[in-house]
Structures are given as C-alpha cells and as structure tokens.
Amino acid sequence: MDILCCPVCKGDLVLEVKNEDEKEILEGGLLCAVCGVNYPIHEGIPNLLPQVSQTK
C-alpha cells in the first residue's frame, strides 16, 4: 500500500476489505482520500483504471 497512489490525482488510497483469505484481499476497494474515486478489488485484482464517463 505504501507505493500505490490514485492514478487520477496521485492522492493516498484507503483500503476497504470485504472478503479476504489468509494470503490476500479477495473483494473490496481502494478509495482515494483526495478526489474520492473508488477502485474496486475483485477476485484479488485491483482495477486501477480511471472510470470513463459515458455520456452521449
């Protein structure tokens, strides 16, 4: 966690754990403390891609 930062604003990320085993976090999220963007963790893999707004 010390080396991870928000890809949008470079702010610190706060870890939210919903499900974990003895080795890793399986479900949860990483929330940026600065800009509020949430990055989900699903099946142990964090998705750090910024969400694209799809307005037409």
VOGUMI-359874 format. One record per atom (N, C-alpha, C): residue in one letter; chain; atom name; x negated, z negated, y. Coordinates in nm, 4 decimals, decimal comma, always signed. Atoms other than C-alpha are relative to their C-alpha. Example, Ala and Ser with C-alpha at 12.3 -4.5 7.8 and 13.67 -1.06 7.14 Angstrom:
% VOGUMI-359874
<node resn="a" chain="A" name="N" c1="-0,0890" c3="+0,0000" c2="-0,1190"/>
<node resn="a" chain="A" name="CA" c1="-1,2300" c3="-0,7800" c2="-0,4500"/>
<node resn="a" chain="A" name="C" c1="-0,0900" c3="+0,0000" c2="+0,1200"/>
<node resn="s" chain="A" name="N" c1="+0,0820" c3="+0,0060" c2="-0,1190"/>
<node resn="s" chain="A" name="CA" c1="-1,3670" c3="-0,7140" c2="-0,1060"/>
<node resn="s" chain="A" name="C" c1="+0,0770" c3="-0,0730" c2="+0,1090"/>
END
This chain:
% VOGUMI-359874
<node resn="m" chain="A" name="N" c1="-0,0816" c3="+0,0000" c2="-0,1201"/>
<node resn="m" chain="A" name="CA" c1="+0,0000" c3="+0,0000" c2="+0,0000"/>
<node resn="m" chain="A" name="C" c1="-0,0857" c3="+0,0000" c2="+0,1262"/>
<node resn="d" chain="A" name="N" c1="+0,0844" c3="+0,0063" c2="-0,1194"/>
<node resn="d" chain="A" name="CA" c1="-0,2922" c3="-0,0534" c2="+0,2367"/>
<node resn="d" chain="A" name="C" c1="-0,0365" c3="+0,1375" c2="+0,0542"/>
<node resn="i" chain="A" name="N" c1="+0,0416" c3="-0,1328" c2="-0,0455"/>
<node resn="i" chain="A" name="CA" c1="-0,3729" c3="+0,3182" c2="+0,2505"/>
<node resn="i" chain="A" name="C" c1="+0,1181" c3="+0,0917" c2="+0,0304"/>
<node resn="l" chain="A" name="N" c1="-0,1170" c3="-0,0833" c2="-0,0266"/>
<node resn="l" chain="A" name="CA" c1="-0,0151" c3="+0,4512" c2="+0,2738"/>
<node resn="l" chain="A" name="C" c1="+0,0513" c3="-0,0229" c2="+0,1420"/>
<node resn="c" chain="A" name="N" c1="-0,0647" c3="+0,0107" c2="-0,1307"/>
<node resn="c" chain="A" name="CA" c1="+0,1459" c3="+0,5270" c2="+0,6078"/>
<node resn="c" chain="A" name="C" c1="+0,1100" c3="+0,1058" c2="+0,0072"/>
<node resn="c" chain="A" name="N" c1="-0,1093" c3="-0,0938" c2="-0,0204"/>
<node resn="c" chain="A" name="CA" c1="+0,4509" c3="+0,7131" c2="+0,7328"/>
<node resn="c" chain="A" name="C" c1="-0,0573" c3="+0,1370" c2="+0,0384"/>
<node resn="p" chain="A" name="N" c1="+0,0498" c3="-0,1323" c2="-0,0351"/>
<node resn="p" chain="A" name="CA" c1="+0,3816" c3="+1,0884" c2="+0,7335"/>
<node resn="p" chain="A" name="C" c1="+0,0567" c3="+0,0539" c2="+0,1317"/>
<node resn="v" chain="A" name="N" c1="-0,0613" c3="-0,0459" c2="-0,1248"/>
<node resn="v" chain="A" name="CA" c1="+0,6064" c3="+1,1282" c2="+1,0403"/>
<node resn="v" chain="A" name="C" c1="-0,0704" c3="-0,0607" c2="+0,1211"/>
<node resn="c" chain="A" name="N" c1="+0,0537" c3="+0,0658" c2="-0,1195"/>
<node resn="c" chain="A" name="CA" c1="+0,4668" c3="+0,8676" c2="+1,2816"/>
<node resn="c" chain="A" name="C" c1="-0,1260" c3="-0,0824" c2="-0,0260"/>
<node resn="k" chain="A" name="N" c1="+0,1189" c3="+0,0766" c2="+0,0421"/>
<node resn="k" chain="A" name="CA" c1="+0,1777" c3="+0,7041" c2="+1,0892"/>
<node resn="k" chain="A" name="C" c1="+0,0207" c3="-0,1507" c2="+0,0059"/>
<node resn="g" chain="A" name="N" c1="-0,0306" c3="+0,1431" c2="-0,0009"/>
<node resn="g" chain="A" name="CA" c1="+0,3552" c3="+0,3645" c2="+1,1014"/>
<node resn="g" chain="A" name="C" c1="-0,0168" c3="-0,0625" c2="-0,1375"/>
<node resn="d" chain="A" name="N" c1="+0,0105" c3="+0,0736" c2="+0,1257"/>
<node resn="d" chain="A" name="CA" c1="+0,3294" c3="+0,0949" c2="+0,8341"/>
<node resn="d" chain="A" name="C" c1="+0,1277" c3="+0,0148" c2="-0,0820"/>
<node resn="l" chain="A" name="N" c1="-0,1132" c3="-0,0108" c2="+0,0902"/>
<node resn="l" chain="A" name="CA" c1="+0,5548" c3="+0,1252" c2="+0,5293"/>
<node resn="l" chain="A" name="C" c1="+0,0274" c3="-0,1345" c2="-0,0653"/>
<node resn="v" chain="A" name="N" c1="-0,0441" c3="+0,1237" c2="+0,0634"/>
<node resn="v" chain="A" name="CA" c1="+0,7555" c3="-0,1663" c2="+0,3875"/>
<node resn="v" chain="A" name="C" c1="+0,0607" c3="+0,0367" c2="-0,1349"/>
<node resn="l" chain="A" name="N" c1="-0,0438" c3="-0,0302" c2="+0,1353"/>
<node resn="l" chain="A" name="CA" c1="+0,8143" c3="-0,1651" c2="+0,0113"/>
<node resn="l" chain="A" name="C" c1="+0,1279" c3="-0,0743" c2="-0,0341"/>
<node resn="e" chain="A" name="N" c1="-0,1230" c3="+0,0590" c2="+0,0516"/>
<node resn="e" chain="A" name="CA" c1="+1,1647" c3="-0,2262" c2="-0,1304"/>
<node resn="e" chain="A" name="C" c1="+0,0067" c3="+0,0311" c2="-0,1489"/>
<node resn="v" chain="A" name="N" c1="-0,0004" c3="-0,0182" c2="+0,1449"/>
<node resn="v" chain="A" name="CA" c1="+1,1733" c3="-0,2788" c2="-0,5082"/>
<node resn="v" chain="A" name="C" c1="+0,1405" c3="-0,0238" c2="-0,0534"/>
<node resn="k" chain="A" name="N" c1="-0,1300" c3="+0,0139" c2="+0,0650"/>
<node resn="k" chain="A" name="CA" c1="+1,4975" c3="-0,2184" c2="-0,7006"/>
<node resn="k" chain="A" name="C" c1="-0,0152" c3="-0,0189" c2="-0,1502"/>
<node resn="n" chain="A" name="N" c1="+0,0233" c3="+0,0095" c2="+0,1442"/>
<node resn="n" chain="A" name="CA" c1="+1,3560" c3="-0,1820" c2="-1,0543"/>
<node resn="n" chain="A" name="C" c1="-0,1484" c3="+0,0203" c2="-0,0253"/>
<node resn="e" chain="A" name="N" c1="+0,1417" c3="-0,0127" c2="+0,0329"/>
<node resn="e" chain="A" name="CA" c1="+1,0071" c3="-0,2372" c2="-1,1930"/>
<node resn="e" chain="A" name="C" c1="-0,0244" c3="-0,0478" c2="-0,1423"/>
<node resn="d" chain="A" name="N" c1="+0,0447" c3="+0,0523" c2="+0,1278"/>
<node resn="d" chain="A" name="CA" c1="+0,8275" c3="-0,2932" c2="-1,5205"/>
<node resn="d" chain="A" name="C" c1="-0,1323" c3="-0,0720" c2="+0,0231"/>
<node resn="e" chain="A" name="N" c1="+0,1237" c3="+0,0764" c2="-0,0166"/>
<node resn="e" chain="A" name="CA" c1="+0,5014" c3="-0,4768" c2="-1,5875"/>
<node resn="e" chain="A" name="C" c1="-0,1133" c3="+0,0810" c2="+0,0622"/>
<node resn="k" chain="A" name="N" c1="+0,1070" c3="-0,0850" c2="-0,0518"/>
<node resn="k" chain="A" name="CA" c1="+0,2936" c3="-0,1781" c2="-1,4653"/>
<node resn="k" chain="A" name="C" c1="+0,0284" c3="+0,0637" c2="+0,1353"/>
<node resn="e" chain="A" name="N" c1="-0,0285" c3="-0,0777" c2="-0,1209"/>
<node resn="e" chain="A" name="CA" c1="+0,4764" c3="-0,0023" c2="-1,1832"/>
<node resn="e" chain="A" name="C" c1="+0,1410" c3="-0,0232" c2="+0,0516"/>
<node resn="i" chain="A" name="N" c1="-0,1328" c3="+0,0019" c2="-0,0605"/>
<node resn="i" chain="A" name="CA" c1="+0,7727" c3="+0,0189" c2="-0,9493"/>
<node resn="i" chain="A" name="C" c1="+0,0707" c3="+0,1273" c2="-0,0424"/>
<node resn="l" chain="A" name="N" c1="-0,0727" c3="-0,1162" c2="+0,0521"/>
<node resn="l" chain="A" name="CA" c1="+1,0306" c3="+0,2477" c2="-1,1077"/>
<node resn="l" chain="A" name="C" c1="+0,1003" c3="+0,0556" c2="+0,1006"/>
<node resn="e" chain="A" name="N" c1="-0,1010" c3="-0,0415" c2="-0,0978"/>
<node resn="e" chain="A" name="CA" c1="+1,3028" c3="+0,2573" c2="-0,8404"/>
<node resn="e" chain="A" name="C" c1="-0,0122" c3="-0,0877" c2="+0,1239"/>
<node resn="g" chain="A" name="N" c1="+0,0058" c3="+0,0753" c2="-0,1251"/>
<node resn="g" chain="A" name="CA" c1="+1,3059" c3="+0,1542" c2="-0,4762"/>
<node resn="g" chain="A" name="C" c1="-0,0203" c3="+0,0930" c2="+0,1164"/>
<node resn="g" chain="A" name="N" c1="+0,0229" c3="-0,0831" c2="-0,1163"/>
<node resn="g" chain="A" name="CA" c1="+1,1877" c3="+0,2843" c2="-0,1456"/>
<node resn="g" chain="A" name="C" c1="-0,1123" c3="-0,0540" c2="+0,0859"/>
<node resn="l" chain="A" name="N" c1="+0,0989" c3="+0,0350" c2="-0,1012"/>
<node resn="l" chain="A" name="CA" c1="+0,9310" c3="+0,2791" c2="+0,1311"/>
<node resn="l" chain="A" name="C" c1="+0,0649" c3="+0,0275" c2="+0,1349"/>
<node resn="l" chain="A" name="N" c1="-0,0651" c3="-0,0120" c2="-0,1296"/>
<node resn="l" chain="A" name="CA" c1="+1,0735" c3="+0,2156" c2="+0,4777"/>
<node resn="l" chain="A" name="C" c1="-0,1039" c3="-0,0126" c2="+0,1093"/>
<node resn="c" chain="A" name="N" c1="+0,0924" c3="+0,0056" c2="-0,1129"/>
<node resn="c" chain="A" name="CA" c1="+0,8780" c3="+0,2925" c2="+0,7934"/>
<node resn="c" chain="A" name="C" c1="+0,0484" c3="-0,1062" c2="+0,0985"/>
<node resn="a" chain="A" name="N" c1="-0,0336" c3="+0,1083" c2="-0,0929"/>
<node resn="a" chain="A" name="CA" c1="+0,8712" c3="-0,0166" c2="+1,0152"/>
<node resn="a" chain="A" name="C" c1="+0,0081" c3="+0,0483" c2="+0,1443"/>
<node resn="v" chain="A" name="N" c1="+0,0018" c3="-0,0500" c2="-0,1374"/>
<node resn="v" chain="A" name="CA" c1="+0,8230" c3="+0,2001" c2="+1,3274"/>
<node resn="v" chain="A" name="C" c1="+0,1175" c3="+0,0943" c2="+0,0275"/>
<node resn="c" chain="A" name="N" c1="-0,1036" c3="-0,1006" c2="-0,0305"/>
<node resn="c" chain="A" name="CA" c1="+1,0553" c3="+0,5029" c2="+1,3068"/>
<node resn="c" chain="A" name="C" c1="+0,1248" c3="-0,0111" c2="-0,0888"/>
<node resn="g" chain="A" name="N" c1="-0,1184" c3="+0,0248" c2="+0,0820"/>
<node resn="g" chain="A" name="CA" c1="+1,2934" c3="+0,3818" c2="+1,0323"/>
<node resn="g" chain="A" name="C" c1="+0,0281" c3="+0,1013" c2="-0,1091"/>
<node resn="v" chain="A" name="N" c1="-0,0208" c3="-0,0987" c2="+0,1052"/>
<node resn="v" chain="A" name="CA" c1="+1,2537" c3="+0,6776" c2="+0,7949"/>
<node resn="v" chain="A" name="C" c1="-0,0190" c3="-0,0672" c2="-0,1359"/>
<node resn="n" chain="A" name="N" c1="+0,0063" c3="+0,0565" c2="+0,1342"/>
<node resn="n" chain="A" name="CA" c1="+1,3177" c3="+0,5839" c2="+0,4307"/>
<node resn="n" chain="A" name="C" c1="-0,0494" c3="+0,1059" c2="-0,0980"/>
<node resn="y" chain="A" name="N" c1="+0,0549" c3="-0,0884" c2="+0,1022"/>
<node resn="y" chain="A" name="CA" c1="+1,1170" c3="+0,7400" c2="+0,1480"/>
<node resn="y" chain="A" name="C" c1="+0,0330" c3="-0,0603" c2="-0,1361"/>
<node resn="p" chain="A" name="N" c1="-0,0421" c3="+0,0576" c2="+0,1277"/>
<node resn="p" chain="A" name="CA" c1="+1,2747" c3="+0,6897" c2="-0,1956"/>
<node resn="p" chain="A" name="C" c1="-0,1104" c3="+0,0043" c2="-0,1058"/>
<node resn="i" chain="A" name="N" c1="+0,0838" c3="+0,0007" c2="+0,1195"/>
<node resn="i" chain="A" name="CA" c1="+1,0874" c3="+0,5968" c2="-0,5131"/>
<node resn="i" chain="A" name="C" c1="+0,0949" c3="+0,0175" c2="-0,1179"/>
<node resn="h" chain="A" name="N" c1="-0,0866" c3="-0,0301" c2="+0,1146"/>
<node resn="h" chain="A" name="CA" c1="+1,2487" c3="+0,7494" c2="-0,8239"/>
<node resn="h" chain="A" name="C" c1="-0,0872" c3="+0,0268" c2="-0,1222"/>
<node resn="e" chain="A" name="N" c1="+0,0769" c3="-0,0106" c2="+0,1241"/>
<node resn="e" chain="A" name="CA" c1="+1,1117" c3="+0,7152" c2="-1,1784"/>
<node resn="e" chain="A" name="C" c1="-0,1492" c3="-0,0210" c2="+0,0243"/>
<node resn="g" chain="A" name="N" c1="+0,1382" c3="+0,0348" c2="-0,0277"/>
<node resn="g" chain="A" name="CA" c1="+0,7907" c3="+0,5670" c2="-1,0352"/>
<node resn="g" chain="A" name="C" c1="-0,0726" c3="+0,0914" c2="+0,0965"/>
<node resn="i" chain="A" name="N" c1="+0,0643" c3="-0,0983" c2="-0,0882"/>
<node resn="i" chain="A" name="CA" c1="+0,7226" c3="+0,8570" c2="-0,7979"/>
<node resn="i" chain="A" name="C" c1="+0,0588" c3="-0,0102" c2="+0,1412"/>
<node resn="p" chain="A" name="N" c1="-0,0509" c3="+0,0027" c2="-0,1374"/>
<node resn="p" chain="A" name="CA" c1="+0,7469" c3="+0,8086" c2="-0,4197"/>
<node resn="p" chain="A" name="C" c1="+0,0090" c3="+0,1414" c2="+0,0579"/>
<node resn="n" chain="A" name="N" c1="-0,0188" c3="-0,1285" c2="-0,0665"/>
<node resn="n" chain="A" name="CA" c1="+0,8831" c3="+1,1055" c2="-0,2243"/>
<node resn="n" chain="A" name="C" c1="-0,0331" c3="-0,0203" c2="+0,1472"/>
<node resn="l" chain="A" name="N" c1="+0,0453" c3="+0,0198" c2="-0,1379"/>
<node resn="l" chain="A" name="CA" c1="+0,6829" c3="+1,1035" c2="+0,0998"/>
<node resn="l" chain="A" name="C" c1="+0,0174" c3="+0,1242" c2="+0,0868"/>
<node resn="l" chain="A" name="N" c1="-0,0295" c3="-0,1167" c2="-0,0813"/>
<node resn="l" chain="A" name="CA" c1="+0,8111" c3="+1,4375" c2="+0,2226"/>
<node resn="l" chain="A" name="C" c1="+0,1074" c3="-0,0351" c2="+0,1025"/>
<node resn="p" chain="A" name="N" c1="-0,1031" c3="+0,0274" c2="-0,1011"/>
<node resn="p" chain="A" name="CA" c1="+0,9997" c3="+1,4068" c2="+0,5530"/>
<node resn="p" chain="A" name="C" c1="+0,1282" c3="+0,0763" c2="-0,0328"/>
<node resn="q" chain="A" name="N" c1="-0,1282" c3="-0,0628" c2="+0,0255"/>
<node resn="q" chain="A" name="CA" c1="+1,3704" c3="+1,4808" c2="+0,5105"/>
<node resn="q" chain="A" name="C" c1="+0,0290" c3="+0,1014" c2="+0,1097"/>
<node resn="v" chain="A" name="N" c1="-0,0311" c3="-0,1077" c2="-0,0949"/>
<node resn="v" chain="A" name="CA" c1="+1,4725" c3="+1,8089" c2="+0,6763"/>
<node resn="v" chain="A" name="C" c1="+0,1495" c3="-0,0020" c2="+0,0283"/>
<node resn="s" chain="A" name="N" c1="-0,1398" c3="-0,0053" c2="-0,0395"/>
<node resn="s" chain="A" name="CA" c1="+1,7962" c3="+1,8098" c2="+0,8703"/>
<node resn="s" chain="A" name="C" c1="+0,0517" c3="+0,1409" c2="-0,0222"/>
<node resn="q" chain="A" name="N" c1="-0,0562" c3="-0,1320" c2="+0,0287"/>
<node resn="q" chain="A" name="CA" c1="+2,0203" c3="+2,0946" c2="+0,7535"/>
<node resn="q" chain="A" name="C" c1="+0,1265" c3="+0,0214" c2="+0,0805"/>
<node resn="t" chain="A" name="N" c1="-0,1145" c3="-0,0289" c2="-0,0860"/>
<node resn="t" chain="A" name="CA" c1="+2,2455" c3="+2,1717" c2="+1,0466"/>
<node resn="t" chain="A" name="C" c1="+0,0089" c3="+0,1500" c2="+0,0205"/>
<node resn="k" chain="A" name="N" c1="-0,0196" c3="-0,1451" c2="-0,0155"/>
<node resn="k" chain="A" name="CA" c1="+2,3945" c3="+2,5174" c2="+1,0755"/>
<node resn="k" chain="A" name="C" c1="+0,0879" c3="+0,0283" c2="+0,1171"/>
END
